[in-house]
């Protein structure tokens, strides 16, 4: 396995990731509500259910990716760049 160099995210990138989490959560909520409110018997109901399901999966994947990025950023205590960029607590 190749060595992975951990590089800290810039403070601006961390702020953007934290802001976009709420957008992804709203997308998940709206997709789930749309999926639950659809009726199979309506014309084009199956197509709409598939689209809502795909949107739900996409927003969930984006939220998971964002969470992993923020988690990895928090684990870079050993990285000198992270020490320079992160505020002292």
Buried (B, 14 or more C-beta within 10 A) or exposed (E): EEEEEEEBBEEEBBEEBEEEBEEBEEBBEBBBEBBEEBEEEEEEEEEBBEBBBEBBEBBBEBBEEBEEBBEEBEEBEEBEEBEEBBEEE
